[in-house]
Amino acid sequence: MKIYFYVNTDKPEAALARVSLSSLANVYSHKVVDSGYDADVVISLGGDGTILRAVHEFPGVPVLGFNLGGLGYLSSVEKKDFEKAFEMLAKGEFAVIPRMTLAASKNGSPRRLALNDIVLNREMSGHAAILDLEVDGRGVTRYLSDGLIIATPTGSTAYSLAAGGPILTADSKSFVVTPMNPHALSIRPIVFGDNSKFKITSHARENGEGGKIGVYADGVRVFELEASESLDIEKCNEGALMVDLSGYDPYDVMAKKLGFGGTAIK
């Protein structure tokens, strides 16, 4: 199998790990290549942010995360299992799983893709954002909040979860819209089907304050919305490809990495 190591250059240990892991990969008859586009699998060395960058840089190439970061929810292979992972790849004990992605565009601009989420965030400190949400051409509600998170099932365990959103299983064909610190107590996250088309419009307050919104795709700033400007978001046909090694248990990962351990009452 042809393998490309995608390294988080901000982590010096990742560059060192690449050298030792290249030798280990050769032991299991894998060929280390110099480009992700020539690889059968891209192995990211870092944390979840490194996986997201790898997915964006090498669309259509399956990505497997070796965790050299902290939580590493997406980077599911821990250091103690690196060698085992090479063995399983050599034996074909893995599956390539498509993950849904989102596409955001503004005024017909080129689409920007996200595996985790599209986040709209107020740019002026102390001024809440006013955002109107339409789904499939119908008005849903107006948010007075710090912003909105539109997350995929993959991204539902990231920023959206921290903001109070639900966990969506990876195979659920749905997205979640989670407000960030909404002013109204009645405003809660909403789960929509994956064929939903979202339009979010920014508004200034009556005194003209606010209205400037930053738009982030997987943490990268891609647009800015002025007052009365809109952002269109929908499912992207080009999904991301992730590698799940045989025996991967998403519920076990939830328990270990998110503390989703259930009640202690017997």
Phi, psi and omega per residue, in radians:
M1 nan 2.396 3.120
K2 -1.531 2.191 -3.053
I3 -2.134 2.407 3.013
Y4 -2.096 2.288 3.110
F5 -1.645 2.087 3.088
Y6 -1.733 2.023 -2.934
V7 -1.836 2.363 2.957
N8 -1.337 1.836 -3.054
T9 -1.200 -0.228 3.095
D10 -1.389 -0.155 -3.133
K11 -1.980 1.811 -3.131
P12 -0.981 -0.566 -3.121
E13 -1.181 -0.388 3.138
A14 -1.200 -0.716 3.112
A15 -1.124 -0.687 3.096
L16 -1.172 -0.691 3.132
A17 -1.112 -0.605 -3.137
R18 -1.044 -0.697 -3.120
V19 -1.121 -0.872 -3.102
S20 -1.199 -0.635 -3.125
L21 -1.263 -0.518 3.070
S22 -1.090 -0.736 3.105
S23 -1.138 -0.709 -3.136
L24 -1.163 -0.666 3.113
A25 -1.083 -0.670 3.135
N26 -1.116 -0.543 3.112
V27 -1.034 -0.582 -3.122
Y28 -1.744 0.403 3.026
S29 1.154 0.378 3.018
H30 -1.469 2.601 3.092
K31 -1.860 2.152 3.111
V32 -1.508 2.129 -3.099
V33 -1.881 2.919 -3.019
D34 -1.662 -0.028 -3.140
S35 -2.459 2.393 3.096
G36 -1.124 -0.465 -3.136
Y37 -1.235 -0.343 3.120
D38 -1.667 0.040 -2.996
A39 -1.667 2.694 2.947
D40 -1.443 -0.568 3.126
V41 -2.478 2.331 2.967
V42 -1.690 2.152 3.078
I43 -1.797 2.029 3.128
S44 -1.541 2.359 3.140
L45 -1.947 1.797 -3.093
G46 2.827 -2.393 3.098
G47 -2.032 -2.757 -3.103
D48 -1.160 -0.589 3.104
G49 -1.077 -0.631 3.112
T50 -1.164 -0.691 3.083
I51 -1.069 -0.784 -3.130
L52 -1.061 -0.743 3.127
R53 -1.146 -0.679 3.125
A54 -1.109 -0.740 3.135
V55 -1.063 -0.717 -3.134
H56 -1.239 -0.636 -3.055
E57 -1.342 -0.543 -3.080
F58 -2.207 1.191 -3.134
P59 -1.089 2.413 3.111
G60 1.534 -0.095 3.104
V61 -1.826 2.236 3.131
P62 -1.069 2.445 -3.090
V63 -2.100 2.375 3.054
L64 -2.198 2.310 -3.068
G65 -1.742 2.159 2.949
F66 -1.703 2.059 -2.988
N67 -1.397 2.002 2.986
L68 -2.062 0.195 -3.101
G69 -1.799 -2.515 -3.109
G70 -1.675 -1.625 -3.089
L71 -1.108 -0.905 3.098
G72 1.019 0.966 -3.122
Y73 -1.216 -0.771 3.094
L74 -1.395 -0.598 3.121
S75 -1.408 1.463 -2.879
S76 -1.454 -0.238 -3.102
V77 -1.600 2.026 -3.137
E78 -1.513 2.900 -3.034
K79 -0.969 -0.692 -3.091
K80 -1.157 -0.279 -3.072
D81 -1.920 0.135 -3.090
F82 -1.019 -0.864 -3.104
E83 -1.119 -0.717 3.113
K84 -1.041 -0.637 3.141
A85 -1.108 -0.748 3.103
F86 -1.085 -0.689 3.120
E87 -1.109 -0.753 -3.121
M88 -1.185 -0.654 3.072
L89 -1.090 -0.722 -3.139
A90 -1.124 -0.597 -3.114
K91 -1.532 -0.055 -3.110
G92 1.331 0.364 -3.106
E93 -1.566 1.145 -3.134
F94 -2.788 2.916 3.063
A95 -2.344 2.528 3.044
V96 -1.685 2.047 -3.023
I97 -1.932 2.157 3.061
P98 -1.294 2.417 3.067
R99 -2.049 2.416 3.139
M100 -1.172 2.570 3.066
T101 -2.222 2.840 3.092
L102 -1.915 2.647 3.050
A103 -2.181 2.261 3.122
A104 -2.063 2.436 3.088
S105 -2.514 2.731 -3.130
K106 -2.321 2.095 3.100
N107 0.931 0.743 3.103
G108 1.304 0.216 3.129
S109 -1.204 2.873 3.048
P110 -0.974 2.454 -3.092
R111 -1.234 2.546 3.017
R112 -2.016 2.289 -2.990
L113 -1.745 2.715 3.107
A114 -2.539 2.310 3.019
L115 -1.477 -0.688 -3.111
N116 -1.546 -1.100 -2.996
D117 -2.880 2.776 2.900
I118 -1.900 2.181 -3.093
V119 -2.061 2.264 3.007
L120 -1.864 2.129 -2.980
N121 -2.268 2.346 3.109
R122 -1.058 2.455 -3.097
E123 -1.713 -0.294 -3.109
M124 -1.846 2.076 3.130
S125 -1.102 2.359 3.106
G126 1.515 -0.050 3.139
H127 -2.118 2.009 3.139
A128 -1.186 2.650 3.067
A129 -1.453 2.548 2.997
I130 -1.993 1.980 -3.021
L131 -2.256 2.175 3.049
D132 -1.646 2.309 3.120
L133 -1.905 2.178 2.979
E134 -2.023 2.457 3.066
V135 -2.234 2.139 -3.120
D136 0.944 0.686 3.068
G137 1.440 0.008 -3.135
R138 -1.965 2.401 3.128
G139 -1.210 2.334 3.129
V140 -1.769 -1.046 -3.135
T141 -2.952 2.968 3.023
R142 -1.922 2.295 3.133
Y143 -1.826 2.338 2.885
L144 -1.969 1.816 -2.956
S145 -2.792 -3.126 3.036
D146 -1.314 -0.294 3.132
G147 2.739 -2.961 -3.124
L148 -2.331 2.588 3.034
I149 -2.103 2.159 3.029
I150 -1.909 1.935 -2.965
A151 -2.039 2.554 2.988
T152 -1.415 3.003 3.000
P153 -0.965 -0.700 3.102
T154 -1.080 -0.743 -3.106
G155 -1.417 -0.118 -3.107
S156 -1.162 -0.315 3.122
T157 -1.666 0.147 -3.096
A158 -1.883 -2.123 -3.057
Y159 -1.032 -0.712 -3.124
S160 -1.032 -0.744 3.126
L161 -1.098 -0.736 3.132
A162 -1.118 -0.478 3.141
A163 -1.565 0.093 3.075
G164 1.777 0.176 3.135
G165 -1.399 2.876 -3.141
P166 -1.427 2.814 2.991
I167 -1.495 2.227 3.041
L168 -1.815 2.325 3.088
T169 -1.185 2.643 -3.018
A170 -1.028 -0.484 -3.104
D171 -1.655 0.084 3.124
S172 -1.368 2.272 -3.093
K173 -1.548 1.298 -3.035
S174 -2.764 2.859 3.034
F175 -2.211 2.781 3.088
V176 -2.186 2.357 3.056
V177 -1.837 2.030 -3.057
T178 -2.085 2.096 3.086
P179 -1.335 2.595 3.112
M180 -1.768 1.940 3.125
N181 0.890 1.046 -3.127
P182 -1.208 2.629 -3.116
H183 -1.277 -0.620 -3.075
A184 -1.569 2.314 3.137
L185 -1.136 -0.434 -3.090
S186 -1.388 -0.194 -3.104
I187 -1.428 2.160 -3.112
R188 -2.355 2.872 3.072
P189 -1.042 2.611 3.116
I190 -2.242 2.387 3.084
V191 -1.733 2.269 -3.128
F192 -2.107 2.714 3.050
G193 -1.151 2.731 -3.023
D194 -1.310 -0.122 3.046
N195 -1.594 0.036 -3.127
S196 -1.189 2.507 3.074
K197 -1.992 2.138 -3.050
F198 -1.802 2.447 2.957
K199 -2.250 2.165 -3.121
I200 -2.103 2.175 -3.075
T201 -2.031 2.292 3.135
S202 -1.572 2.506 3.114
H203 -2.306 2.554 2.997
A204 -1.501 2.769 3.073
R205 -1.326 2.978 -3.074
E206 -1.043 -0.529 3.128
N207 -1.478 0.088 3.093
G208 1.523 -0.070 -3.117
E209 -1.378 2.682 3.096
G210 1.339 -2.833 3.121
G211 1.672 -0.380 3.137
K212 -1.566 2.091 -3.019
I213 -2.179 2.292 3.016
G214 -1.551 2.420 3.141
V215 -1.997 2.231 -3.059
Y216 -2.168 2.288 3.061
A217 -1.916 1.975 -3.075
D218 0.900 0.717 3.065
G219 1.503 -0.067 -3.134
V220 -1.816 2.239 -3.107
R221 -1.248 2.132 -3.045
V222 -2.069 -0.458 -3.137
F223 -2.530 2.916 2.920
E224 -2.320 2.336 3.103
L225 -1.837 2.212 2.952
E226 -1.548 3.005 3.115
A227 -0.996 2.374 3.121
S228 1.350 0.008 3.062
E229 -1.533 2.675 -3.068
S230 -2.137 2.711 3.066
L231 -2.124 2.313 3.098
D232 -1.830 2.326 -3.104
I233 -2.349 2.361 3.075
E234 -2.713 2.981 3.096
K235 -1.131 2.439 3.083
C236 -1.657 2.383 -3.141
N237 -1.195 -0.451 3.127
E238 -1.555 1.669 3.120
G239 -1.390 2.930 3.060
A240 -1.589 2.667 3.135
L241 -1.961 2.178 3.137
M242 -2.090 2.599 3.121
V243 -1.728 2.180 2.997
D244 -1.903 2.095 3.071
L245 -1.263 2.621 3.141
S246 -0.984 2.389 -3.116
G247 1.606 -0.079 3.106
Y248 -1.064 2.225 -3.101
D249 -2.142 1.842 -3.088
P250 -1.077 -0.513 -3.131
Y251 -1.298 -0.573 3.052
D252 -1.151 -0.699 3.100
V253 -1.120 -0.733 3.092
M254 -1.030 -0.750 -3.115
A255 -1.162 -0.760 -3.055
K256 -1.335 -0.681 -2.988
K257 -1.780 -0.351 3.117
L258 -1.980 0.014 -3.131
G259 1.198 0.477 -3.099
F260 -1.474 1.184 -2.982
G261 -1.758 -0.089 3.111
G262 1.424 -3.050 -3.073
T263 -1.344 2.642 3.065
A264 -1.606 -0.044 -3.128
I265 -1.303 2.333 3.138
K266 -1.888 nan nan
